[in-house]
Amino acid sequence: MTPSTTKGSILIIEDDLDVAAMLNAFFGVQGFHSWSVTFGEEGLRACQNSPPDLVILDIRLPDIDGFEVARRLRTNRRTKEIPIIFLTENKERENRLKGLELQVEDYITKPFDMQELGMRVANLIERSTRKSQINSVTGMPIGFVVDEQLLELVEDPRSAMMIISMKHFDYFREIYGFIAHDDLLRAVSMMIREALQEANAIAYFIGHLKNDVFLVTVEPFLLEKTRDAVARRLTQSLTYFYREQDKEQGVFKDHPLSFEIKDYLPETGLFKDIQVLRAEIEKLIQ
Protein backbone atom coordinates (compact mmCIF):
# COMPACT_ATOMS: atom_id res chain seq x y z
CA MET A 1 0.00 0.00 0.00
CA THR A 2 1.28 3.43 -0.88
CA PRO A 3 2.25 5.53 2.14
CA SER A 4 0.06 8.64 2.30
CA THR A 5 3.08 10.97 2.34
CA THR A 6 4.53 9.75 -0.97
CA LYS A 7 3.62 10.25 -4.62
CA GLY A 8 3.34 6.50 -5.13
CA SER A 9 5.09 3.17 -4.61
CA ILE A 10 7.51 1.61 -7.11
CA LEU A 11 8.92 -1.91 -7.12
CA ILE A 12 12.20 -2.26 -9.03
CA ILE A 13 12.99 -5.81 -10.24
CA GLU A 14 16.63 -5.48 -11.31
CA ASP A 15 19.65 -7.76 -10.85
CA ASP A 16 22.20 -4.99 -11.36
CA LEU A 17 22.61 -3.74 -7.81
CA ASP A 18 24.22 -0.46 -8.91
CA VAL A 19 21.30 0.36 -11.21
CA ALA A 20 18.79 -0.60 -8.51
CA ALA A 21 20.54 1.60 -5.93
CA MET A 22 20.65 4.51 -8.35
CA LEU A 23 16.94 4.20 -9.13
CA ASN A 24 15.99 3.91 -5.46
CA ALA A 25 18.00 7.02 -4.62
CA PHE A 26 16.51 8.99 -7.52
CA PHE A 27 12.88 8.07 -6.79
CA GLY A 28 13.36 8.71 -3.08
CA VAL A 29 14.45 12.27 -3.83
CA GLN A 30 11.46 12.65 -6.18
CA GLY A 31 9.05 11.79 -3.35
CA PHE A 32 8.23 8.17 -4.25
CA HIS A 33 8.47 5.12 -2.04
CA SER A 34 10.59 2.54 -3.88
CA TRP A 35 12.26 -0.75 -3.08
CA SER A 36 14.10 -3.33 -5.16
CA VAL A 37 14.48 -7.08 -5.52
CA THR A 38 16.93 -9.10 -7.60
CA PHE A 39 14.94 -12.14 -8.73
CA GLY A 40 11.76 -12.43 -10.79
CA GLU A 41 10.10 -14.87 -8.39
CA GLU A 42 10.90 -12.54 -5.51
CA GLY A 43 9.30 -9.68 -7.42
CA LEU A 44 6.13 -11.71 -8.01
CA ARG A 45 5.86 -12.48 -4.28
CA ALA A 46 6.42 -8.81 -3.42
CA CYS A 47 3.60 -7.76 -5.78
CA GLN A 48 1.25 -10.29 -4.20
CA ASN A 49 2.09 -9.28 -0.64
CA SER A 50 2.02 -5.51 -1.15
CA PRO A 51 1.01 -4.45 -4.67
CA PRO A 52 2.99 -1.37 -5.76
CA ASP A 53 1.62 1.44 -7.88
CA LEU A 54 4.15 0.62 -10.61
CA VAL A 55 6.80 -1.99 -11.47
CA ILE A 56 10.11 -1.24 -13.21
CA LEU A 57 11.15 -4.59 -14.63
CA ASP A 58 14.45 -5.68 -16.15
CA ILE A 59 14.01 -8.30 -18.88
CA ARG A 60 17.21 -10.19 -18.07
CA LEU A 61 17.00 -11.67 -14.57
CA PRO A 62 18.88 -14.50 -12.84
CA ASP A 63 15.92 -16.90 -12.59
CA ILE A 64 12.91 -16.21 -14.84
CA ASP A 65 12.97 -13.46 -17.45
CA GLY A 66 10.98 -10.24 -17.32
CA PHE A 67 8.52 -11.49 -19.94
CA GLU A 68 7.48 -14.36 -17.67
CA VAL A 69 7.19 -11.98 -14.70
CA ALA A 70 4.97 -9.64 -16.74
CA ARG A 71 2.84 -12.53 -18.01
CA ARG A 72 2.20 -13.81 -14.50
CA LEU A 73 1.42 -10.32 -13.19
CA ARG A 74 -1.10 -9.83 -15.98
CA THR A 75 -2.87 -13.15 -15.38
CA ASN A 76 -3.37 -12.62 -11.65
CA ARG A 77 -6.47 -10.73 -10.46
CA ARG A 78 -4.55 -8.99 -7.68
CA THR A 79 -1.74 -7.67 -9.90
CA LYS A 80 -3.13 -7.46 -13.43
CA GLU A 81 -3.71 -3.68 -13.33
CA ILE A 82 -0.22 -2.71 -12.08
CA PRO A 83 1.60 -0.59 -14.72
CA ILE A 84 4.87 -2.10 -15.92
CA ILE A 85 7.91 -0.39 -17.44
CA PHE A 86 10.43 -2.72 -19.09
CA LEU A 87 14.03 -1.70 -18.49
CA THR A 88 16.53 -3.43 -20.77
CA GLU A 89 19.68 -3.19 -22.86
CA ASN A 90 17.98 -5.06 -25.70
CA LYS A 91 16.70 -2.80 -28.48
CA GLU A 92 15.38 -5.54 -30.77
CA ARG A 93 11.95 -4.90 -32.30
CA GLU A 94 10.82 -8.46 -31.49
CA ASN A 95 11.24 -7.85 -27.77
CA ARG A 96 9.33 -4.57 -27.96
CA LEU A 97 6.44 -6.34 -29.69
CA LYS A 98 6.49 -9.08 -27.08
CA GLY A 99 6.25 -6.43 -24.39
CA LEU A 100 3.27 -4.84 -26.12
CA GLU A 101 1.53 -8.22 -26.31
CA LEU A 102 1.88 -8.44 -22.53
CA GLN A 103 0.29 -4.96 -22.20
CA VAL A 104 3.44 -3.43 -20.79
CA GLU A 105 2.90 0.32 -20.54
CA ASP A 106 6.40 1.48 -21.47
CA TYR A 107 9.77 0.21 -22.67
CA ILE A 108 13.03 2.00 -21.85
CA THR A 109 16.48 0.93 -23.03
CA LYS A 110 19.74 1.38 -21.14
CA PRO A 111 21.42 3.82 -20.86
CA PHE A 112 18.42 6.00 -20.08
CA ASP A 113 17.74 9.58 -19.09
CA MET A 114 16.76 9.68 -15.41
CA GLN A 115 14.58 12.77 -15.74
CA GLU A 116 12.68 11.23 -18.65
CA LEU A 117 12.19 8.01 -16.72
CA GLY A 118 10.97 9.99 -13.72
CA MET A 119 8.39 11.84 -15.82
CA ARG A 120 7.15 8.63 -17.40
CA VAL A 121 6.80 6.99 -14.01
CA ALA A 122 4.91 9.96 -12.55
CA ASN A 123 2.52 10.07 -15.51
CA LEU A 124 1.81 6.35 -15.39
CA ILE A 125 1.15 6.37 -11.64
CA GLU A 126 -1.18 9.36 -11.98
CA ARG A 127 -3.14 7.65 -14.77
CA SER A 128 -3.24 4.39 -12.83
CA THR A 129 -4.51 6.15 -9.69
CA ARG A 130 -7.39 7.70 -11.63
CA LYS A 131 -8.18 4.35 -13.21
CA SER A 132 -8.07 2.62 -9.83
CA GLN A 133 -11.02 4.74 -8.66
CA ILE A 134 -13.29 2.98 -11.16
CA ASN A 135 -14.72 -0.51 -10.67
CA SER A 136 -13.26 -2.53 -13.54
CA VAL A 137 -16.45 -4.58 -13.98
CA THR A 138 -19.19 -1.93 -13.80
CA GLY A 139 -17.28 1.21 -14.73
CA MET A 140 -18.74 2.94 -11.67
CA PRO A 141 -16.74 5.12 -9.24
CA ILE A 142 -15.17 3.70 -6.08
CA GLY A 143 -12.78 4.98 -3.40
CA PHE A 144 -12.20 8.67 -2.92
CA VAL A 145 -14.64 9.59 -5.72
CA VAL A 146 -17.45 8.09 -3.62
CA ASP A 147 -16.05 9.74 -0.49
CA GLU A 148 -16.24 13.12 -2.25
CA GLN A 149 -19.89 12.47 -3.06
CA LEU A 150 -20.65 11.73 0.59
CA LEU A 151 -18.92 14.94 1.61
CA GLU A 152 -20.99 16.83 -0.96
CA LEU A 153 -24.16 15.45 0.64
CA VAL A 154 -23.07 17.05 3.90
CA GLU A 155 -21.83 20.35 2.50
CA ASP A 156 -24.72 20.87 0.08
CA PRO A 157 -27.60 18.51 0.97
CA ARG A 158 -29.77 18.94 -2.11
CA SER A 159 -29.90 15.24 -3.00
CA ALA A 160 -31.49 12.19 -1.44
CA MET A 161 -29.41 9.06 -0.84
CA MET A 162 -30.20 5.44 -1.58
CA ILE A 163 -28.03 2.46 -0.56
CA ILE A 164 -28.61 -0.79 -2.42
CA SER A 165 -27.07 -3.81 -0.70
CA MET A 166 -26.90 -7.02 -2.74
CA LYS A 167 -27.12 -10.19 -0.67
CA HIS A 168 -25.31 -13.55 -1.09
CA PHE A 169 -23.17 -12.44 -4.03
CA ASP A 170 -20.20 -14.20 -2.38
CA TYR A 171 -22.10 -17.49 -2.29
CA PHE A 172 -23.09 -17.05 -5.94
CA ARG A 173 -19.40 -16.60 -6.80
CA GLU A 174 -18.48 -19.75 -4.88
CA ILE A 175 -20.98 -21.77 -6.92
CA TYR A 176 -20.49 -20.27 -10.40
CA GLY A 177 -17.07 -18.60 -10.33
CA PHE A 178 -15.69 -15.11 -10.93
CA ILE A 179 -16.84 -14.71 -14.54
CA ALA A 180 -20.49 -15.42 -13.72
CA HIS A 181 -20.24 -13.19 -10.65
CA ASP A 182 -18.86 -10.32 -12.74
CA ASP A 183 -21.69 -10.79 -15.27
CA LEU A 184 -24.20 -10.59 -12.44
CA LEU A 185 -22.60 -7.45 -10.98
CA ARG A 186 -22.52 -5.83 -14.41
CA ALA A 187 -26.19 -6.65 -14.99
CA VAL A 188 -27.23 -5.21 -11.62
CA SER A 189 -25.39 -1.96 -12.37
CA MET A 190 -27.21 -1.73 -15.73
CA MET A 191 -30.56 -2.28 -14.01
CA ILE A 192 -29.84 0.56 -11.60
CA ARG A 193 -28.93 2.86 -14.48
CA GLU A 194 -32.10 1.88 -16.34
CA ALA A 195 -34.18 2.57 -13.23
CA LEU A 196 -32.71 6.08 -13.01
CA GLN A 197 -33.53 6.67 -16.66
CA GLU A 198 -37.08 5.46 -16.10
CA ALA A 199 -37.44 7.88 -13.20
CA ASN A 200 -36.16 10.70 -15.46
CA ALA A 201 -33.40 11.47 -12.99
CA ILE A 202 -30.91 14.08 -14.19
CA ALA A 203 -28.71 15.12 -11.25
CA TYR A 204 -27.77 11.67 -9.98
CA PHE A 205 -24.68 9.73 -8.91
CA ILE A 206 -23.98 5.98 -8.80
CA GLY A 207 -20.94 4.41 -7.18
CA HIS A 208 -19.74 1.46 -5.09
CA LEU A 209 -19.45 1.61 -1.32
CA LYS A 210 -18.34 -2.02 -1.60
CA ASN A 211 -18.28 -4.35 -4.56
CA ASP A 212 -21.86 -5.48 -3.86
CA VAL A 213 -23.15 -2.28 -2.23
CA PHE A 214 -24.19 0.68 -4.39
CA LEU A 215 -24.59 4.32 -3.42
CA VAL A 216 -27.13 6.30 -5.44
CA THR A 217 -27.96 9.98 -5.00
CA VAL A 218 -30.91 11.51 -6.77
CA GLU A 219 -33.24 14.48 -6.64
CA PRO A 220 -35.41 14.11 -3.49
CA PHE A 221 -38.71 14.23 -5.35
CA LEU A 222 -37.60 11.27 -7.49
CA LEU A 223 -36.40 9.09 -4.61
CA GLU A 224 -39.54 6.96 -4.24
CA LYS A 225 -39.96 6.51 -7.99
CA THR A 226 -36.31 5.51 -8.39
CA ARG A 227 -36.40 3.08 -5.45
CA ASP A 228 -39.52 1.38 -6.81
CA ALA A 229 -38.00 1.09 -10.28
CA VAL A 230 -34.80 -0.45 -8.91
CA ALA A 231 -36.70 -2.88 -6.68
CA ARG A 232 -38.98 -4.00 -9.52
CA ARG A 233 -36.11 -4.71 -11.90
CA LEU A 234 -34.05 -6.62 -9.33
CA THR A 235 -37.02 -8.66 -8.10
CA GLN A 236 -37.91 -9.70 -11.63
CA SER A 237 -34.37 -10.52 -12.76
CA LEU A 238 -32.13 -12.03 -10.08
CA THR A 239 -33.42 -15.60 -10.31
CA TYR A 240 -32.62 -15.71 -14.04
CA PHE A 241 -28.94 -15.97 -13.13
CA TYR A 242 -29.42 -19.46 -11.62
CA ARG A 243 -29.07 -22.60 -13.71
CA GLU A 244 -32.40 -24.41 -14.05
CA GLN A 245 -31.06 -27.55 -12.41
CA ASP A 246 -29.85 -25.50 -9.43
CA LYS A 247 -33.32 -23.98 -9.05
CA GLU A 248 -34.85 -27.46 -9.03
CA GLN A 249 -32.32 -28.80 -6.55
CA GLY A 250 -32.66 -25.80 -4.24
CA VAL A 251 -28.97 -24.90 -4.36
CA PHE A 252 -29.75 -21.30 -3.41
CA LYS A 253 -32.59 -22.05 -1.01
CA ASP A 254 -30.64 -20.89 2.06
CA HIS A 255 -28.58 -18.23 0.23
CA PRO A 256 -30.87 -16.66 -2.39
CA LEU A 257 -29.78 -13.67 -4.41
CA SER A 258 -31.63 -10.75 -2.90
CA PHE A 259 -31.25 -7.08 -2.06
CA GLU A 260 -32.02 -4.43 0.53
CA ILE A 261 -32.66 -0.77 -0.20
CA LYS A 262 -32.34 1.99 2.38
CA ASP A 263 -33.13 5.56 1.43
CA TYR A 264 -32.70 8.90 3.15
CA LEU A 265 -34.09 12.35 2.45
CA PRO A 266 -32.13 15.52 3.36
CA GLU A 267 -34.64 16.51 6.04
CA THR A 268 -33.87 13.40 8.11
CA GLY A 269 -30.82 15.26 9.46
CA LEU A 270 -28.45 12.44 8.59
CA PHE A 271 -26.45 14.65 6.24
CA LYS A 272 -25.57 17.28 8.85
CA ASP A 273 -22.32 15.62 9.89
CA ILE A 274 -19.96 13.50 7.79
CA GLN A 275 -19.05 11.26 10.75
CA VAL A 276 -22.71 10.55 11.48
CA LEU A 277 -23.30 9.79 7.80
CA ARG A 278 -20.33 7.43 7.61
CA ALA A 279 -21.39 5.67 10.81
CA GLU A 280 -24.85 5.03 9.39
CA ILE A 281 -23.36 3.70 6.16
CA GLU A 282 -20.97 1.41 8.04
CA LYS A 283 -23.92 -0.17 9.85
CA LEU A 284 -25.52 -0.97 6.50
CA ILE A 285 -22.53 -2.38 4.64
CA GLN A 286 -21.00 -4.62 7.31
Secondary structure as UniProt FT lines:
FT   TURN            4..5
FT   STRAND          9..13
FT   HELIX           17..29
FT   TURN            30..31
FT   STRAND          33..37
FT   HELIX           40..49
FT   STRAND          54..58
FT   HELIX           66..74
FT   TURN            77..81
FT   STRAND          84..88
FT   HELIX           93..101
FT   TURN            102..103
FT   STRAND          106..109
FT   HELIX           114..131
FT   TURN            132..133
FT   TURN            136..138
FT   HELIX           144..155
FT   STRAND          160..167
FT   HELIX           169..176
FT   HELIX           178..198
FT   TURN            199..200
FT   STRAND          205..210
FT   TURN            211..212
FT   STRAND          213..218
FT   HELIX           220..222
FT   HELIX           223..237
FT   HELIX           238..241
FT   HELIX           244..249
FT   TURN            250..252
FT   STRAND          258..264
FT   HELIX           266..268
FT   HELIX           270..272
FT   HELIX           274..285
//
